[in-house]
Amino acid sequence: MTPRRISGIRKALGRVLTATVTLMVCGAAAAAVIGGFSLMTAEGDAAPAATAPRTSVGVMTVELASGYTVTRRFTGQVEAAARTDLGFEFGGRITEVLVEEGDIIAAGTVLARLDTSSLIPERAALEAELAALATDAELARLTLARNDALMERGFRSVAAQDDARLTLARAEAGMAAARARIAGVGVRLEKSVLTAPYPARIGARMADPGQTAAAGQTVLVLFDAAPARARVGLPPDLAAILSVGESVAVDIGGTIQTATLRQIRPDLDPTTRSRSVVLALPADTAPVLGDTVALILEQTVAATGFWAPLGALREGVRGSWSVMALEITPEGDRTRPAAVEVIHTNGARVFLRGELPPSARIIAEALDRVAPGQLVLPQLAAARD
């Protein structure tokens, strides 16, 4: 063969070999793709997709109520049954103060005294004046008797008789005035001793011995020893439904006790626009005067709704609220949101109003683990107060 022919044969064999290798590579790639797809299809047919487990949730049944009860607390102040700012009716220097703050005293107990040293000689002078007037009156009486005897015999004039009679009347009038002044001194001596008007406890001591007190100046503050009372301001509509003698609950120092409604004032406080009620506290309590107490009242509000746990609420947009209700479907219990309105809350529970029918079921527990439209496994929620 000629060299040219040999070269042509080599070129033809090279082209055939290149085409053959290319076909083999393409065939291998195609076979790999087809094999992988077949393997995936086979695995899919052999292991069908497993269904995800349903979330267990606690559910409750909606029970409609015609209203709810609100417990309201109104703060008041403990006060004594009576308070007296005690002082002397006449001014003077205080010589004794016989009680201390906090003492318990009986009615009539001597509390303080004023200096009466100037009243003793004044009374003595008046008594001496009275004695002198009594002497003058006796003389006038004797003179009048003698004149009567002389006049009957014609030895005495009518003018002398009238003068003797008027002298006696003047002496008797002077005696009456002296007795009145002596009685006045006695009253001042009596008023110089300060006594307790009723059984009491000494509050404040405002003066000490040696101090000069003006007339009416407070020396001691007395609080009645009778059981304390409490004064509480209430809204007028709430005070109107109460009655005198009714038993009410009060919180005294963290202890709930029973008090009696003693009085209801007929007027309104111009500052707070409230109506004051006075409570008689139990006799066995000893609250601190001026301390605070709380009157506890329960008020029923008419409103149609139902109670639910606070955790059953879901917050929506623009301040709206909803609960997750359950509806029965062929696949099982499915969640759906239901709009509600919050009417009242007492901390752990809320009173809601919505379009849910009676006996409807809502999720009360595990609400954060479900979404709208999700299939769930309902369980009875634990009872809550």
C-alpha positions as CSV (number, residue, x, y, z in Angstrom):
1,M,0.0,0.0,0.0
2,T,1.0,3.5,-0.7
3,P,1.8,5.8,2.2
4,R,-1.1,8.0,1.3
5,R,-3.6,5.2,1.6
6,I,-2.2,4.0,4.9
7,S,-2.6,7.6,6.3
8,G,-6.3,7.7,5.1
9,I,-7.1,4.4,6.8
10,R,-5.6,5.7,10.1
11,K,-7.7,8.9,10.0
12,A,-10.9,6.8,9.3
13,L,-10.1,4.5,12.2
14,G,-9.5,7.5,14.5
15,R,-12.9,9.0,13.7
16,V,-14.7,5.7,14.3
17,L,-12.9,5.2,17.6
18,T,-13.8,8.8,18.7
19,A,-17.5,8.3,17.9
20,T,-17.5,5.0,19.6
21,V,-16.1,6.4,22.9
22,T,-18.5,9.3,22.8
23,L,-21.5,7.0,22.4
24,M,-20.3,4.8,25.2
25,V,-20.0,7.8,27.6
26,C,-23.4,9.1,26.7
27,G,-24.9,5.7,27.1
28,A,-23.3,5.3,30.6
29,A,-24.6,8.7,31.7
30,A,-28.1,7.9,30.5
31,A,-28.0,4.5,32.2
32,A,-26.9,6.2,35.4
33,V,-29.8,8.7,35.3
34,I,-32.4,6.0,34.5
35,G,-31.0,3.8,37.2
36,G,-31.1,6.5,39.9
37,F,-34.7,7.5,39.0
38,S,-35.7,3.8,39.1
39,L,-34.1,3.4,42.5
40,M,-35.8,6.5,43.9
41,T,-39.1,5.3,42.5
42,A,-38.6,1.9,44.0
43,E,-37.7,3.3,47.4
44,G,-40.8,5.6,47.3
45,D,-43.1,2.7,46.5
46,A,-41.5,0.6,49.2
47,A,-41.7,3.2,52.1
48,P,-44.8,5.4,51.8
49,A,-44.7,8.8,53.7
50,A,-45.5,8.5,57.4
51,T,-48.2,10.7,59.0
52,A,-46.9,13.2,61.7
53,P,-48.2,12.5,65.2
54,R,-51.1,14.7,66.4
55,T,-50.5,17.2,69.3
56,S,-52.3,16.4,72.5
57,V,-54.2,19.5,73.8
58,G,-56.4,20.0,76.9
59,V,-59.9,21.1,75.9
60,M,-62.9,22.4,77.9
61,T,-66.6,22.8,77.1
62,V,-68.1,26.2,76.8
63,E,-70.8,26.7,79.5
64,L,-72.7,30.0,79.1
65,A,-73.5,32.0,82.2
66,S,-75.9,34.9,82.7
67,G,-73.4,37.0,84.7
68,Y,-70.3,37.0,86.9
69,T,-69.4,38.1,90.4
70,V,-66.9,40.9,91.0
71,T,-65.1,41.1,94.4
72,R,-64.4,44.8,95.2
73,R,-62.3,46.3,98.0
74,F,-62.9,49.7,99.4
75,T,-60.3,51.2,101.7
76,G,-61.3,53.0,104.9
77,Q,-59.8,54.2,108.1
78,V,-60.1,53.0,111.7
79,E,-61.4,55.6,114.1
80,A,-62.5,55.8,117.7
81,A,-66.2,55.7,118.7
82,A,-65.6,59.3,120.1
83,R,-62.7,61.7,120.3
84,T,-62.5,64.7,122.6
85,D,-59.9,67.5,122.6
86,L,-60.1,68.2,126.4
87,G,-59.1,71.6,127.9
88,F,-59.9,73.9,130.8
89,E,-62.9,76.3,130.5
90,F,-60.9,79.0,132.3
91,G,-57.2,79.9,131.7
92,G,-54.6,79.5,134.3
93,R,-51.3,77.8,135.2
94,I,-51.3,74.0,135.1
95,T,-50.0,72.5,138.4
96,E,-50.6,68.8,137.7
97,V,-51.1,66.5,134.7
98,L,-51.8,63.1,136.2
99,V,-52.0,60.8,133.1
100,E,-49.6,59.8,130.3
101,E,-50.2,59.0,126.6
102,G,-51.7,55.6,126.2
103,D,-53.3,55.3,129.7
104,I,-56.7,53.7,130.0
105,I,-58.9,55.6,132.4
106,A,-62.4,55.4,133.8
107,A,-65.1,58.0,133.7
108,G,-64.6,60.7,136.3
109,T,-60.8,60.2,136.6
110,V,-59.0,63.4,137.5
111,L,-56.6,64.2,134.6
112,A,-55.1,67.6,135.4
113,R,-55.4,70.6,137.8
114,L,-54.9,74.4,137.5
115,D,-53.4,76.7,140.1
116,T,-56.3,77.9,142.4
117,S,-54.3,79.9,144.9
118,S,-55.9,83.2,143.8
119,L,-59.4,81.8,144.2
120,I,-59.2,80.9,147.9
121,P,-58.7,84.4,149.2
122,E,-61.3,85.7,146.7
123,R,-63.8,83.3,148.2
124,A,-62.9,84.2,151.7
125,A,-63.4,87.9,150.9
126,L,-66.8,87.3,149.5
127,E,-67.8,85.2,152.5
128,A,-66.7,88.1,154.7
129,E,-68.7,90.5,152.6
130,L,-71.7,88.2,152.9
131,A,-71.4,88.2,156.7
132,A,-71.3,92.0,156.8
133,L,-74.3,92.2,154.6
134,A,-76.1,89.7,156.8
135,T,-75.4,92.0,159.7
136,D,-76.7,95.0,157.9
137,A,-79.8,93.1,157.0
138,E,-80.3,92.0,160.6
139,L,-80.0,95.7,161.8
140,A,-82.4,96.8,159.1
141,R,-84.9,94.1,160.2
142,L,-84.7,95.2,163.8
143,T,-85.1,98.9,162.9
144,L,-88.1,98.0,160.8
145,A,-89.7,96.1,163.7
146,R,-89.1,99.1,166.1
147,N,-90.5,101.5,163.6
148,D,-93.6,99.4,163.2
149,A,-94.2,99.5,166.9
150,L,-93.7,103.3,167.2
151,M,-95.8,104.0,164.1
152,E,-98.8,102.2,165.7
153,R,-98.5,104.6,168.7
154,G,-98.1,107.6,166.4
155,F,-94.5,108.3,167.3
156,R,-92.9,107.4,163.9
157,S,-93.5,108.8,160.4
158,V,-94.3,106.8,157.3
159,A,-91.1,108.0,155.6
160,A,-89.0,106.5,158.3
161,Q,-90.8,103.3,158.0
162,D,-90.2,103.2,154.2
163,D,-86.5,104.0,154.7
164,A,-86.1,101.0,157.1
165,R,-87.9,98.7,154.8
166,L,-85.8,99.6,151.8
167,T,-82.6,99.4,153.8
168,L,-83.5,95.8,154.6
169,A,-84.3,95.0,151.0
170,R,-81.0,96.5,149.9
171,A,-79.1,94.4,152.4
172,E,-80.8,91.2,151.3
173,A,-80.1,92.0,147.6
174,G,-76.4,92.5,148.5
175,M,-76.4,89.1,150.3
176,A,-77.8,87.4,147.2
177,A,-75.2,89.0,145.0
178,A,-72.4,87.9,147.4
179,R,-73.8,84.3,147.4
180,A,-73.8,84.3,143.6
181,R,-70.2,85.5,143.5
182,I,-69.2,82.8,146.0
183,A,-71.0,80.2,143.8
184,G,-69.0,81.6,140.8
185,V,-65.8,81.1,142.6
186,G,-66.9,77.5,143.5
187,V,-67.6,76.8,139.8
188,R,-64.1,78.1,138.8
189,L,-62.6,75.9,141.5
190,E,-64.5,72.9,140.1
191,K,-63.6,73.7,136.5
192,S,-59.9,73.9,137.6
193,V,-59.9,70.2,137.8
194,L,-60.0,68.3,134.5
195,T,-61.9,65.0,134.6
196,A,-62.6,62.3,132.1
197,P,-66.2,62.5,130.6
198,Y,-66.2,58.8,129.7
199,P,-64.0,55.7,129.8
200,A,-61.2,56.5,127.4
201,R,-57.7,56.0,126.3
202,I,-55.3,59.0,126.5
203,G,-54.2,59.9,123.0
204,A,-52.0,63.0,123.0
205,R,-50.7,65.1,125.9
206,M,-50.5,68.7,124.8
207,A,-49.4,70.5,128.0
208,D,-47.2,69.9,131.0
209,P,-47.1,71.2,134.6
210,G,-46.0,74.9,134.9
211,Q,-47.4,75.8,131.5
212,T,-50.1,78.5,131.3
213,A,-53.1,77.3,129.4
214,A,-55.6,79.6,127.7
215,A,-59.3,79.0,128.1
216,G,-60.3,76.2,125.7
217,Q,-56.7,75.3,124.8
218,T,-56.3,71.5,124.3
219,V,-54.5,69.8,127.1
220,L,-55.3,66.1,126.4
221,V,-56.8,64.2,123.5
222,L,-59.1,61.4,124.6
223,F,-60.3,58.4,122.5
224,D,-63.4,56.5,123.6
225,A,-62.5,53.1,125.1
226,A,-65.5,51.5,123.3
227,P,-64.8,49.2,120.3
228,A,-63.3,51.0,117.4
229,R,-65.2,51.8,114.2
230,A,-64.2,52.1,110.5
231,R,-65.3,54.8,108.1
232,V,-65.3,53.8,104.4
233,G,-66.3,55.7,101.3
234,L,-68.5,53.9,98.7
235,P,-69.9,54.8,95.3
236,P,-73.5,56.1,95.8
237,D,-75.1,53.3,93.8
238,L,-73.4,50.6,95.9
239,A,-74.1,52.3,99.2
240,A,-77.8,52.5,98.3
241,I,-78.2,48.7,98.2
242,L,-76.7,48.2,101.7
243,S,-78.8,48.4,104.9
244,V,-78.0,49.3,108.5
245,G,-77.3,46.2,110.6
246,E,-76.1,44.1,107.7
247,S,-73.0,42.0,108.2
248,V,-70.1,42.6,105.9
249,A,-66.5,41.3,105.5
250,V,-63.5,43.5,106.3
251,D,-59.8,43.0,106.0
252,I,-58.1,44.1,109.2
253,G,-54.3,43.6,109.1
254,G,-54.6,40.8,106.6
255,T,-57.3,38.9,108.5
256,I,-60.8,38.7,107.1
257,Q,-63.4,39.4,109.9
258,T,-67.1,40.2,110.1
259,A,-68.2,43.7,110.9
260,T,-71.7,45.3,111.2
261,L,-72.9,48.2,109.1
262,R,-73.7,50.8,111.8
263,Q,-74.6,53.9,109.8
264,I,-74.9,55.2,106.2
265,R,-74.5,58.9,105.8
266,P,-77.2,60.6,103.7
267,D,-74.8,63.1,102.0
268,L,-72.0,62.9,99.5
269,D,-68.4,63.9,100.3
270,P,-67.9,67.0,98.1
271,T,-64.3,66.0,97.4
272,T,-64.5,62.3,96.5
273,R,-68.2,62.3,95.6
274,S,-68.5,59.1,97.7
275,R,-71.0,58.2,100.4
276,S,-69.5,57.3,103.8
277,V,-70.6,54.2,105.8
278,V,-69.6,53.5,109.4
279,L,-68.7,49.9,110.4
280,A,-68.8,48.6,113.9
281,L,-65.7,46.4,114.2
282,P,-65.7,43.2,116.3
283,A,-65.2,43.8,120.0
284,D,-62.3,41.3,120.2
285,T,-60.2,43.2,117.7
286,A,-57.8,46.0,118.8
287,P,-56.9,47.8,115.5
288,V,-54.6,50.8,115.7
289,L,-56.6,54.0,115.4
290,G,-55.9,55.7,112.0
291,D,-54.9,52.3,110.4
292,T,-56.5,51.3,107.1
293,V,-59.1,48.6,106.6
294,A,-60.7,47.2,103.5
295,L,-64.4,46.6,103.1
296,I,-64.9,43.6,100.8
297,L,-68.2,43.5,98.8
298,E,-69.3,41.1,96.1
299,Q,-71.3,42.6,93.2
300,T,-73.1,40.5,90.5
301,V,-72.9,41.9,87.0
302,A,-75.4,40.7,84.4
303,A,-73.7,39.7,81.2
304,T,-73.9,36.6,78.9
305,G,-70.6,34.8,78.4
306,F,-68.4,32.0,79.7
307,W,-65.3,31.5,81.9
308,A,-62.0,30.2,80.4
309,P,-58.4,30.0,81.7
310,L,-56.3,33.0,81.0
311,G,-54.0,30.8,78.9
312,A,-56.8,30.0,76.4
313,L,-56.5,33.5,75.0
314,R,-54.6,34.3,71.8
315,E,-53.8,37.9,71.0
316,G,-54.7,39.2,67.6
317,V,-54.2,42.4,65.6
318,R,-55.3,45.7,66.9
319,G,-56.0,44.5,70.4
320,S,-58.4,41.8,69.4
321,W,-58.6,38.4,71.2
322,S,-59.5,34.9,70.1
323,V,-59.7,31.3,71.4
324,M,-58.9,28.2,69.5
325,A,-62.1,26.2,69.0
326,L,-62.3,22.6,67.8
327,E,-64.5,21.4,64.9
328,I,-65.1,17.8,63.9
329,T,-63.9,16.8,60.4
330,P,-63.6,13.4,58.6
331,E,-59.9,13.6,59.4
332,G,-60.4,14.3,63.1
333,D,-60.6,17.3,65.4
334,R,-59.3,20.4,63.6
335,T,-58.5,23.8,65.2
336,R,-60.1,27.0,64.1
337,P,-59.8,30.5,65.7
338,A,-62.9,32.1,67.2
339,A,-63.0,35.8,68.1
340,V,-64.0,36.7,71.7
341,E,-64.3,39.8,73.8
342,V,-62.8,40.0,77.3
343,I,-65.4,41.2,79.8
344,H,-63.7,40.6,83.1
345,T,-60.7,38.9,84.6
346,N,-60.0,37.7,88.1
347,G,-56.3,36.8,87.6
348,A,-56.3,33.1,86.6
349,R,-59.6,33.2,84.6
350,V,-61.3,35.5,82.2
351,F,-65.0,36.0,81.4
352,L,-65.4,36.0,77.6
353,R,-68.2,36.9,75.2
354,G,-68.2,35.5,71.7
355,E,-70.2,33.6,69.0
356,L,-69.4,30.2,70.3
357,P,-72.5,28.0,70.9
358,P,-73.1,26.2,74.2
359,S,-71.2,22.9,74.5
360,A,-68.6,24.1,72.0
361,R,-65.0,22.9,72.8
362,I,-62.0,25.2,73.0
363,I,-58.4,24.5,73.8
364,A,-57.5,25.4,77.4
365,E,-54.0,23.9,77.6
366,A,-51.0,23.6,75.2
367,L,-52.3,26.4,73.1
368,D,-48.8,27.5,72.1
369,R,-48.2,24.2,70.3
370,V,-51.0,24.4,67.8
371,A,-51.9,26.5,64.7
372,P,-55.2,27.2,63.0
373,G,-56.3,24.3,60.9
374,Q,-54.1,21.7,62.6
375,L,-55.4,18.3,63.6
376,V,-55.1,17.7,67.3
377,L,-55.7,15.0,69.9
378,P,-58.2,16.5,72.5
379,Q,-58.0,15.6,76.1
380,L,-60.0,16.8,79.1
381,A,-58.3,19.8,80.6
382,A,-57.6,19.9,84.3
383,A,-60.2,21.6,86.4
384,R,-59.3,25.2,87.5
385,D,-60.8,27.4,90.2
